[in-house]
Amino acid sequence: MVNFLLELMVEEIPSGMQSAAISEFEKLLAIELEKFRIGYANIRSYVSPRRMVFSADLNPIVEEFWEEKKGPQTTAPSETVEKFLQANGASRHNCFEKQVDGKTFIFISLKREAKNTSELLAEVIINALKKIPFKKSMRWRNYQFSFIRPLRNIMAILDGRSLNAKFSEINLEFQDHAWGRRFLSPNKIKAQNIDEYLKKTRDSLVIVDQLERKQIILDEFKKLESQNHFSVEIDEKLLEEVVGLTEYPVVLLGKIPEKFMKLPEEVIVTPMQVHQRYFPVKINGTLAPYFAFVANNVATDGGKTIISGNERVLNARLADALFFFETDLQRPLKSRLEELKKISFNDRLGTVFDRVVRVVNLCGHLGDSLKIQDIEPLRKAALLAKCDLSTGMVGEFSELQGIMGAYYARIQGENSDVCDAIRDQYRPADEITKNLSGLLSLADKIELITGFFAIGKEPTGSKDPFALRRAAIGIIKIVKNFNLLFDLKEIIQKAFEQLPGTDLKPDAVEKVHDFILDRLKIVLKELGISPEAANSVATSDNPIPTIYRRAEILNDFLNRDSGKKLLEMHKRIKNIVQSNDDDFVNETLLKEKEEINLLEKIQELEKNLLNIRGFEDQLAVCLTVEKQLIDFFDKILVNTRDERVRQNRRNLLTKLSFVFNSVMKDCATQKKIAPISEKLL
């Protein structure tokens, strides 16, 4: 085998798109190599801001082989068949027929002569280039070809020799060289294999291996930590982004003036990480007046100029933050409510102020439903929750919404639980630990979902622009985590009633309730609950914590032999009764002892179930009907010729089905159990 080396030089590839780009390119090249029967091994691929590099060991010669080429169906028009034959220089008697997916196609065997790999490789490269599925791509000059960024150079080397080829779509000839680091080392780089290429590019201040760049950064962070006795806070997402922004990473340390350290930690860290891509530094868990950053340059002065420039930029942002912080604190947070009337939430749902009022009211309804004695802290948190949207700080750093509201409320003497609730309203449900925070987040999410459902903006397919599915999962987790027992439908109804001028459909409440329970089924399945158990209990009107517990019990029960028997009985009955919903049993039509015994057992079950509260005990009681049911199926023909008897027997089984449903689904979608005597009355 001989080494194949390919480098694509492009304009700067966005950091977040590099990994997917090189991964897809590697897959496509492998597919093309297999398509042309080129044997390969030792695939390696690398990506940097301006380079996509691929290397593999290839067989220098493709042996002679026969290829089966698929043509049109045998039923295709004669002109179509003739075109296929002409294109492949064949006649009809050279072809054979073959079935594919139940359809018959014309195939032809074509002999492919042995060729040098070098004759095929350009086509392999170009085919792969045309097929990379970028999320976003661009065109340049007047070319029709599009790519992630303009393609400037293609170096393709096989066994130390360049390929003589041209990518005609962009009028770019393949070259025998790459280029070093732009501006810093812009020399030509010639290499006969991947190892030589990696060494020469490194000498030219380019490290194409993304994993090597990442390790360099991590190693340099460790050096800083050991030299200065602090810890660098590494955010993995930020680290990956920085790796994708640098070709030759150099880690440096900057200093923050002491006057800015009185700002809240998030106010310092947010511009540092989000805007400047710096890494915070901590000493014993407390933010220190330093920041680590990664330069893309080797400076002759040891980085002093670069450090000074980065300190200047960060200091300017922190000076703005300090100004906003001091200015915002000059006004009570509550005084900003009036300004929320000027911020539109949605043209049909009103302003942010309108939404605040709705959430405050919904908190009141939640408090009543949960019998909370002192509801004022919750209403206060809801009232102040969005006030920081009109502050200068959040206007400049939108990532700090909620966080700044909590800081301002705490400094202005508000209850600590209220402050925490303001802060936690945007946090993932699993991270919320305070009761007040959970209730505020719950009310906010219910209001959000009902509002957008009311104006017809519910999620469709994969589209969910307002993250309503995420909000529904948040509702489920909060209710479960805090064991909140309340009527969800009633709160949804209250949320709908206060919406402005929306014509609600009769099933609006049910639709939102079902939407939330559909998400609950997904959550349960992710927790390892079987689909049967999740689908059974998640359709009930029980509170969500009860559904969770019942799902766990039912899942455990169905995994036992006894549970499997119950499930099989239930399925068999449902298959027979299907859509029948009549459970009236005329006892005068029951002549056989097996059907009489089954009715008596059903009556006994109904009485017992009314007196048994434990869910697992109810399931066990349902199993006691097994003998009577087996006898019934062994001796009784349900679909008898007598229409009245047939329907009566179907009703008998329907009644038993309702008993099973009443336990597993808690009567949500089926009739509730009613004793026979009541039915006859």
N, C-alpha and C positions, 0 to 999 in steps of 0.2 A: 504493500500500500504506500501511497505518497500523500504528503500533506497538502491540503487545500486551505487557503487563507483568503478571506473576503472581508474588506472593510468598506462600509458605506459612510461617507462623510456628509453630514447634513448641517443645516442651521440648527440652533439650539432646540433640542427636544424638551418639551415641558417635563419637569421632574416626575410628575404623577403618571405620565404616559410611557415612561421608558421601559419599565419592567414588562408591561403587556406587549409592547412593540417588539422587543427582542425575543420574548417567549413565542409569540405568534410567528415571527420570522424563522426561528429555529424549526418549529413544527412544519411550516410550509416547505422549507428547504429539504427536510427529511422526506416529506411526501413526494416532492419532485424527484429526488434522488432515487427513491423506490420506483417511481413511475418509469424512469429511464433505465431501470435495472443496474444502477450504479451502486456497487457495494460500498458501505461506509462503516466507520467505527470512530470511537473517541471524539464525539461531538463536544465542542465547547463554544459558548457564546458569551459575549460581554457587551455592555452598553455604558456609554458616558454621555455627557450633554451633547456632544457633536459627533459621536461615532457609534455605529452598530457593527459589531465584529463577530464573524462566524468562522469556525475552523473545524475540520474533520479530516480523518485519514480515509482516502478513497482508493478503490481499485483503479489502476491506470487504464484498464481496457474493459469494455463491456462485451461479454461473450455473445456469440450468435444465439438468438432465441426466437421462438415462435410466439406471436401475440394474437390473442383472440380479440377481434374488434366487433363491438355490438353495432348493429344497424337498425333499420326501422322494423316495425312489426310486419308479419307476413300479410296482414290485412291492409297495409298501407297502400296508397295509390302507386301505380306502376312508375310514374315520373319520379316519386320520392325514392323508390328502390333503385331506379336507374342512376340517379344522381349519386347515391351511396356507392354503387358499383364503379362508376366512372372515377369518382374521387380516389378510389383505392386500386384502380387498374385491374379490376376483377370482372368476371362474368358470373351469371347466376349459378352455373354448375360448379363453380369453385366454392360456393357458400354452403353452409349447413344451418339447420334450424335448432333453436334451443329455447326451452321454456324458462321464463323469469317472472316470478310472482304470478304464476297462472296465465301469463300471456306468452305467445310464441313470437320470437324475434329471429331476424336473419343475422347470422354471424359469419365472419370471414377470418381465416387464419393467415396472418401476414408474417413473412419471414423477415426478421430484423438482423441485418448483417452485423458482424463484430465491428465495433468502433472504438476509437480512442475516447476516453472520458473527456478530454479537452475539447472535442468536437461538440459535445452535448452540454457542457457546463454553463455556457452563456445562456442557453435557453432555460436551464434549470433556475438560474439566478433571476432572470427577467420574469419568468412565470411566478416565482415566489414574491417578487417585488410588487407585482400587480394585484396580488391577492391578499395582502396584509389588511385586516379589517380594523382600521383606526376608527375611534369614536369621532374624531374630528380630523379632517385632512385639508390640504390647501393646494391650489394651483399657482404657478408662477409663469412669468412671461406670457406667451400665447399658447403654452402647452396644454393639452387636454388631460394629460396624466396628473393625478393628484397623489400627494404623499403627506406624511405627518408634518414635514417641513421641507423646504427646497433641498434637493439632492445635488451636492456639489462635486463629489468625486467617488468613483468606484475603483477600488484596487482589488484585483482578483489574481491570485498566484496559485498555480498548480505545479507541484514538484519543482519549485524555484523559478518557474517561467510564467510570465504574464499571459493572460488570455487575450487573444486578438479579437475583440468584439466591440459592439456598440449598442447602447440603449437608445434606439432611434426615436422613441417617444419624446425624449428630452434632449436629443442630440448630444449625448454624453458618451464618449469613448472610454472603454475600460483602460485603466492605467497600471503601470508596474510599480507605482509608488503611492505612499500616503504622505500626509503633511504633519509636521510637529505642531506644537502649541502655538496658536495664533498670537502674534505680537511678541511673545516671549521667546519662542524657539521655532520660527516658521520655516524650518528646513525640510527638504524632501527626505522621506524615510523609505528605504528599500529593504525588504526582508524576504528570505526564501521560505520561512515557515513561521508558525505561530509563536514559538519561543523566542526567536530572534526579533519578531515584531513587538512582543511585549516588552522586551528589554530596551529596544531602541525608542519606543514611544515613551517609556518611563524616563529615559535619558533626555527626552525632549519635553519633559514636564507634563506628560499625559499618562494617567493611570486608567486604562480602559476597564479593568476588572472592578466592577461595582462592589464586590465583597471585600476586595483588598482596600478600596477607599474607605469603606465602613470601618474596617478593622484599624486602619491608621488613625481615624478620628477617635475611636474608643481608646486606643493605646495612648494617644496624646492627652485625652481627658484624664486617664489614670495618672499620667505624669504630673499634670497640674494638681490633681488631688493630693498626691504624695508630697509635692513641693510646698503646697500652701495649707495643708491640713483642713480642707473643706471638701464638700461633695458636689459634683455637677449633677443637676437634675436632668435626666435624659428622658425626653418624650420620644417614644419609638417612631411615631408618625413624623415628627419634626426631623429626627435623625435620618430617616429614609429620604425625606425631601432634600435635606442638605447634601446627602450623598449624591443625589441626582443633579445637584446644582454645581458641583465642583469636579474639575478634571485632575487637580493636584491639591488635595486638601492640606491646609496648614492651620492648626488650632492656635488661637491667641486668646489673651485674657484682657478684658477691659474693666474699668472702675466706674462706679456710680457715685456721684456726689452725695454726701451725707444728708443734705437738705431734702433730698427726694425720698429718703428711707422712712419718713413719717407717713408716706402714702400707704394705703392698704396694699397688701402683698399682690393681690390680683391686678391692681392698677399698674404696678411695676412690671409684673410678669407678662401681662397681655400684650402691650406694645413690644416687649422684648421678644416673645415667642412668635406671635401672630404676624406682626408687621416687620420685624427685623431678623427673625429666625436666629435669635440668640438663645443660649441655654442658661437658665438661672443657676445661681450658686448658693448653697446653704451651709451654715455652720451649726451643728447640733440641732438641725431641723428648722432653724430660723434663717430667713432670707438674708444673705450677706450682700454688701455693696460692691459686688463684682458680677461679671457675666462672661461666659465663654462663648466664642464664636469661631466659625470656620471660614477662613479666607481661601481664595482660589488663586493665590499668588505667592511666590517666594520673593520676599523683599530684601534688598541689600542692607537695609537698616535694622533688620531683625523684626520688622513689623511695627515699628513705632508709629510711622505715618498712618498705616492702616488702622491701628488701634485708636489713634487720636481722631481719625475721621469717623469711625464707628461710635466712639464715645460722644462726639458732637451730635450725631444724628439722634442717638437715644436720649441724650440730655434735652434736646429740643422737644421731643415727644413727651418726656416726663415733665418738662416745664409747663407744657400745655395742660397735662393731666393735673398738676398741682394747682394751676389757675382754676380749672373747672371744679376741682374738689373744694377749694376754699369758697368759690362763688356759689356753688350749689348748696353749701351748708348755711348760707345766709338766709335761706327760706325754709320754713317747715315743709316737710314732704307732702302733707295733706293739702297745702296751698296750691299744689300743682295739679290737683284734680280738674280744675277749670280748663287748664291747657290741653287736657286729654280730649276735650270736645272738638279740638281743632285737628286731631289726628284720626284719619279715617281707618276703620278696621275693614269694612267691606261696604260697597255702595248700597247693598240691600239689608245689611245687618247693622248699619250705623257706625258710630265712632267708637274709639277705644273706651271713652267714658260710658257710652251706652252699654258696652260689654261688661265694664266694671260693675255697673248697677245690677245687671242680670246675674253676675257671679255672686255678688253680695246677697241678693235675694235667694239665690239657690243655696247658699251656705246656711241661710236661715231655715229653709225647708229641710236641709240635711240635718241640722241641729234638732229640729222638731222630731224628725223620723227616728233619729238615734237617741232621743231623749237626753240631749246634752243640756245640763243645767245652766251653765254660763256660756252663751254663744257669742258674747261681745268680742272676745279676742279673735275669733274666727272671722267675724264680720269686719273687724278692724284690719286684719291682714288682707282680706279681699279688697277692701277699700283702698289700701295703700300699695297693693301689689304691682300696679302698672305705672305708678306715679313717676318712677325714675326714667320713664321713656321720654319725658320732657326735660330732663337734666342735660346740662352741657357735656358731662362726662359720658353718658350713654350715647348722646348724639355723636361724639367723636369716636368712642369705642363701643360699638353696639354689642360686642361679646360680653360686656359687663352688665347687661340688663338683669335685674333681679339681684345681682351681687351688690351693686351700688345702692339700690333701694334698701337692702338689708343694713348696709353700713350707715347710711344716712339716718335710718329709723333708729338704730341702736345709739348713735351719737346724740340723737334728739330725744332720747329717754323712753323709747317705746319698749313694751314687754319683750323679753328675749325670745319667747315662743313666736310672737308675731314677726320679729325680725328673721328668725329662722325660716318661717313659712314663706316670707317674701323671697328669701334667697333660694329656697328649695323648689319653687314652683316650676322651674325649667329643668330640674334634675330628673334623671331616669328614675322610674318608680322604685326600683330595687335599692336605690341609694337614699331614699327618704326614710328616716327613722323616727321623726317626731309626729305625734298624733295630729297636731294642728296643721303641720305641713302636708300630711297626707290628705286631710279633709279639704284644704284649699286646692291642692292639685286635683283632687277628685272632682270638685265642683267646676273647676276651670275646664277640665277635659270633657265633662258631660255637656257643659254649655257649648263648647267648641263643636262637638259632634252634632248635637241637635241643631245648632245654627246652620251648619253647612248642609245637613240633610234637608232642612226646611226649605232651602233655596235650590235644591236639586243638584248639589255639588258633592254627592257621595262618591266614594272611589269606584272606578270602573276598570276591570282587568288589572293590568299592572300599574295603572295611573292612580296616584294618590297624592296630588299636589299639596294638600293641606295636612298630610301625615295623620289622617284620621284613624288608620289602622293602628299606628303606634300609640295614639291617644287611647284607643279602646283597650289595647294590651296594658297600658298604664293603669286604666281604671280597674281592670281585673286584678292586677298585682297589688294595687293599693288596698282594694277591698279585702283581698285574701290575706295580705300581710298584717293588716290591722284588725282582721276578724270583724268587719263591719256588717252587722245584720240589719238590713233595711230593704224596703221594697224599691228595687231599681226602676221598675216601670213607673212608679208614682213620681220619682224624682225626674225622670225623663219627661213625664207629662207636665210637671211644673216648669221645666226648662222650655218646653214648647209654648206653654201658655203666655210667657212673657216676651216672646219674639215679636218684632214690629211688623205689622201688616203682611204676614205670610199666610197664604191659604193652605191650611194643613189638610192633608188627605186623612181619611178615617184610620188608615193603618200606619200612620206616621210613627206613633210611639212603638208599635209592635216591630216596625222596620228597624228602628235604632236598637231596640232591645235584642232583636235577632242578630243584628250586625255585631254587637258586643259579644253575644254568646257564641257566634261563629269563631271569633278570635279566641274565646275561652277553650273551644274544642282544640284549636291549634296549640295553645299553651299546654293543655293537658297531654296531648300526644307527644309534645317535646319533653314532657316529664316522664315519659315511658308508659303512659296510660294507653291501653289498647283502643283502637278506633271504636269497637263495639261499646266499650264502657264509656268513653268520652262522648260519643254521639247519643248514648242513652240518657245520661244524667245532665248533659249541658243543654237540654231542651226544656228543663223544668223551670217552674217559677220560684224555686228555692233561692235563698241568698247564695251568693257566689262562694263564701267559705263552706257552706253546707254542700254545695255541688263538688267542691274540691274533695271534701272528706268522703262523700258518697262515691266519687270516681275512684278513689284509692281503694275503698272497701270492695266495690263492684269489680274492679280490675283484679284484685287479689282473689276474690271469689271465683271469677271466671277462669282463673288459671288453675283451679282445682278441678278434680274429676266431677265433683258435685255441681260446680258452676257450669262446666261444659254440658252436663246433662240438661240443666235448666235452659241454657241458651239454645240447645238443639230442640227442646220441646217448644220453646217460644217461636223459633224460626219455622218449625213444622206447622204449627197452628196458623201463623201469619200467612204462610204459603197457601193454606186451604181457604181461610176466610177472606184473604186479600182485602178488597175495599169495603167489605160488609161492615157496617157500623151499628147494626141492630142487635142488641143483646137481650131482647125480650124472649124468654123461654116459656112456651106453653107446655105446662107439665102434663096435660091430658094427652099430648102427642108422644110422650116418652113411654115406650112399651118394653124396651129391652133393659135388662138389669144393669148392663154396663153403662148405658147413658143415664139411667136413674142414679147409679152410684157416683158418676162423674158430677152430676148436678148437686147431689148432697155434699160432695167434697168441696165443690166451689162455694156453696153456702157456708160450709165450715171455715174455709179459708177467709171469706169475707169477714166473718165474725172475729176470727183470730187476729187478722191484720189490723182491725180497728183497735185492738187492745195491745198491740206490740209496737213499741216505739223504736227499738233498735233496728237500723237498716239491715244489718247482717242477719239478724233474727228473722226479719221479714223475708229475706231471700231464702233462708233455710226452710221457712214454713211453706213457701211456694213449691219446694221440692217434694213435699209430702203428697202432692197430687200425682206423682210419677206412676204409681201402680194403677190407679184408676184410669189414667190417660192411656197407658199401654194396653190395658184391657179394652178400652173403648176403640182404639185403632185396630186391635186384633180382631174384634168381633163385629164392629159396627161399620156399615158402608154409609159414608156421609152423603155421597152423591146418588142417593136412591132415586127411583123413578117417581115416587110420590113427592110432588113439589112442596107440599106443606111440611112433610117430615124432613125433606132435604134442607129447607130453609130453617126449620127449627133446630136441626143438628148444627147447622152453620152458626146459628145464633148462640147455641150452647158453647161452641168453641170460641166465638167472639167474646162471650162473657168471660171465659177463662183468659183470653188474650188481654182483656181490659184489666183483669186482676194482675197479670204480670206487668203490664204497662204502668199500672198505678204504683207499683213498687219501684221499677227501674226508671220510669220517666216522671214519677210523682204527679201523674194526671195532667201533665202540661198540654198534651195534644190529643189525649184520649178521654173518654168519659170517665167520671169518677165511679168508684164502686158504689153500688146501691143494692141493698139486700133485696131478695126476690119479693118479699112481702110488699116493699115500697113500690116495686115495678107493677105488681098486680093491682095495687090500690089506684 
